[in-house]
Amino acid sequence: MEYVTVFLGSLFTVYMLGINSQLVRDKNCVGAFSLAWFISLSNMLYIKVFVMSDEFMLTYLCSALGSGIGVVLSIITYSKVYELLSKKANKTELIVNCL
């Protein structure tokens, strides 16, 4: 069970770090500030579980797999959400220009 916890903890932590780095890049201060609180909590819980683990190598491999998947998911998620929000903004802009 601890391996699943380490995997999910690593996945969520790196996922949030990936999203946060893109928020910082886009200068979204409120989003980056808010997400930083969740990243802090996630890091603390993840480190506690990792340190309490008995088998280092297997725990590390689960963590590395979760990290890799987390960063890829953050890139995919952010690009899809950004694309959807851009389309919505363009439609709103077109409607306002027509009026």
C-alpha positions in Angstrom: 0.0 0.0 0.0 2.9 2.4 0.7 4.1 2.0 -2.9 0.8 3.1 -4.2 0.8 6.0 -1.8 4.3 7.0 -2.9 3.4 6.7 -6.5 0.2 8.8 -6.2 1.9 11.3 -3.9 4.7 11.8 -6.4 2.3 12.0 -9.3 0.1 14.7 -7.6 3.1 16.7 -6.3 4.9 16.8 -9.7 1.5 17.4 -11.5 0.9 20.4 -9.3 4.5 21.6 -9.8 4.1 21.4 -13.5 0.8 23.3 -13.5 2.3 25.9 -11.2 5.3 26.5 -13.3 3.0 27.2 -16.3 0.9 29.5 -14.2 4.1 31.4 -13.2 5.2 31.5 -16.8 1.8 33.1 -17.7 2.2 35.5 -14.8 -1.0 34.2 -13.1 0.0 35.3 -9.6 -3.3 34.4 -7.8 -3.3 30.9 -9.3 0.4 30.3 -8.6 0.1 31.5 -5.0 -3.0 29.4 -4.3 -1.5 26.2 -5.8 1.7 26.7 -3.8 -0.2 26.0 -0.6 -1.4 22.6 -2.0 2.1 21.8 -3.2 3.5 22.5 0.2 1.0 20.1 1.8 1.5 17.5 -0.8 5.3 17.6 -0.4 5.1 17.2 3.4 2.8 14.2 3.2 4.8 12.6 0.3 8.1 13.0 2.1 6.7 11.5 5.3 5.6 8.4 3.5 8.8 8.1 1.5 11.0 8.4 4.6 9.0 5.8 6.5 9.4 3.3 3.7 11.4 0.1 4.3 12.5 -0.7 0.8 14.4 2.2 -0.8 14.9 1.1 -4.4 11.3 0.0 -5.0 10.0 3.1 -3.3 12.2 5.2 -5.5 11.1 3.5 -8.7 7.4 4.0 -7.8 8.2 7.6 -7.0 10.1 8.1 -10.3 7.3 6.5 -12.3 4.7 8.8 -10.6 6.8 11.9 -11.3 7.2 11.1 -15.0 3.5 10.5 -15.5 2.7 13.6 -13.4 4.8 16.0 -15.4 3.4 14.7 -18.7 -0.2 14.9 -17.4 0.4 18.5 -16.3 1.6 19.5 -19.8 -1.4 17.8 -21.5 -3.9 19.2 -19.0 -2.6 22.8 -19.1 -2.4 22.9 -22.9 -6.0 21.5 -23.3 -7.4 23.9 -20.7 -5.5 26.9 -22.2 -6.9 25.9 -25.6 -10.5 25.7 -24.4 -10.2 29.0 -22.5 -8.7 30.7 -25.5 -11.5 29.5 -27.8 -14.1 30.7 -25.2 -12.4 34.1 -25.0 -12.3 34.4 -28.8 -16.0 33.7 -29.1 -16.8 36.3 -26.4 -14.6 38.8 -28.2 -16.4 38.1 -31.5 -19.8 38.6 -29.9 -18.7 41.9 -28.3 -17.2 43.1 -31.6 -20.4 42.3 -33.5 -22.5 44.4 -31.0 
